[in-house]
Amino acid sequence: MARRVTTAGPFKVKDAVADYLEFLTHNRKTAYDVGRRMAVHVLPALGNIDVVDLDADRLRRWHAGLVKQAPRLRTKPGAKQRHRELRHDDEAVRRRRVSANRCLQQL
């Protein structure tokens, strides 16, 4: 497998995600799903942070924030992202936690 050429400077979360997606593309079947989750949930919030500065407290806050977000609805390419109404019943909270846990596990 060809290794990606890295630039000089700090190793950022977005660099780690790119390396991980390259590995998944060549070795697993989950690259598309992980790539979409990273693009939507991880890179906007954590992408420009140096990996050495990524601490447990920051990850906990990010993870808790995912649970508080309204679920995303499928939208056409180029259209504004729509969200489902934020419900607070036990099943809705459980589903958001499952999604947040999957994002955390993949990160």
Secondary structure as the mmCIF struct_conf table of DSSP 4:
data_model
#
loop_
_struct_conf.conf_type_id
_struct_conf.id
_struct_conf.beg_label_comp_id
_struct_conf.beg_label_asym_id
_struct_conf.beg_label_seq_id
_struct_conf.end_label_comp_id
_struct_conf.end_label_asym_id
_struct_conf.end_label_seq_id
HELX_LH_PP_P HELX_LH_PP_P1 ALA A 2 THR A 7
BEND BEND1 ALA A 8 GLY A 9
STRN STRN1 LYS A 12 LYS A 12
HELX_RH_AL_P HELX_RH_AL_P1 VAL A 13 ASN A 27
BEND BEND2 LYS A 29 LYS A 29
HELX_RH_AL_P HELX_RH_AL_P2 ALA A 31 ARG A 37
HELX_RH_PI_P HELX_RH_PI_P1 MET A 38 VAL A 42
HELX_RH_AL_P HELX_RH_AL_P3 LEU A 43 LEU A 46
TURN_TY1_P TURN_TY1_P1 GLY A 47 ASN A 48
BEND BEND3 ILE A 49 ILE A 49
STRN STRN2 ASP A 50 ASP A 50
HELX_RH_3T_P HELX_RH_3T_P1 VAL A 51 ASP A 53
HELX_RH_AL_P HELX_RH_AL_P4 ALA A 56 LYS A 68
BEND BEND4 GLN A 69 GLN A 69
HELX_LH_PP_P HELX_LH_PP_P2 ALA A 70 PRO A 71
STRN STRN3 ARG A 72 ARG A 72
TURN_TY1_P TURN_TY1_P2 PRO A 77 GLY A 78
BEND BEND5 ALA A 79 ALA A 79
HELX_LH_PP_P HELX_LH_PP_P3 LYS A 80 GLN A 81
STRN STRN4 HIS A 83 HIS A 83
BEND BEND6 ASP A 89 ASP A 89
HELX_RH_AL_P HELX_RH_AL_P5 ASP A 90 GLN A 106
#
